[in-house]
Amino acid sequence: MKPSHAADKELIGRTRAVWQPRLRRELTDEDARQVAENVTGFFSILAEWSRAATPAPANTSDVPATSNPGQVCDER
């Protein structure tokens, strides 16, 4: 689902408010859009690397356990 135009405008405004003082120059809407896109891409890559570095669990819940209802455990 694509964000609404109002959400885009709000993101651009917030991006300008955060980055403009740090860059010490006037940011255009296009500048702010590019900053937001680059920051989003940066954190997406960090998240991807984090998922790739996390080892898979030994016991995954997506594989159902198998059982044999006819088998009886005799513990004597």
N, C-alpha and C positions, 0 to 999 in steps of 0.2 A: 504494500500500500504506500503510495507516494504521499509525503507530507503536504498539508494544505499550503496555499500561498501565504496565509496569515502566519503559519508556523515558520515558513521560510523567512519571512520578514522579521519575525521575532528573533530567530536564530542569528540572522545577519546583524540585527541591532545589538544583541548581546555580545556577539563576536567583536564587533567594532568597539563596544564599551570596554571589553577586556584587553584587546590587543592594541588599540590606538595609542593609549598612554605609553605602552612599552616600546612601540615603534617610533614614537615622537613625530608622527606625520599623520596627515588626514588619510583615512582609508576610504576607498570607494566601496559601494555595495559589492562590486565584483571582487575587490581585494578581500573583503570579509568573507565572501562565499568561498574563495579559494583557501583561505586560512582554515575555515571550518571543515572543508573537504579534506585538506591535508592532515589536520589533527585527527579527524575521524579515521582516515586511512592508517595513520601511525598507530593508533590504539587498536585497530583491527588486526594489524600485523603482530603487535605485541600479544594480543589474545590468541592468535593462531599459533605463535611460537610457544606460548604457555601450554596450550592444549597438546601440542606435539611433544613437549618435554615431560608431560605428565604420564607416568607409566599406566598401562591399562590394568584394571583390577583383576586379580587372579580368579575371582568368582563373580562372573557377570550375571546380572539378574535377567538379561534378555534371553538366556538359554534356560528353558525349563528343566528342572531336575527330573530324572527318570526314576521310576520305581517299579517294582514288580510286586503287585498286590498278592500274588500267590506265594511269595517267599515269606517264610516265617523265621524270625531270628530266635534261636534256641540258646539262651545263655545259661548254662548250668555250671 
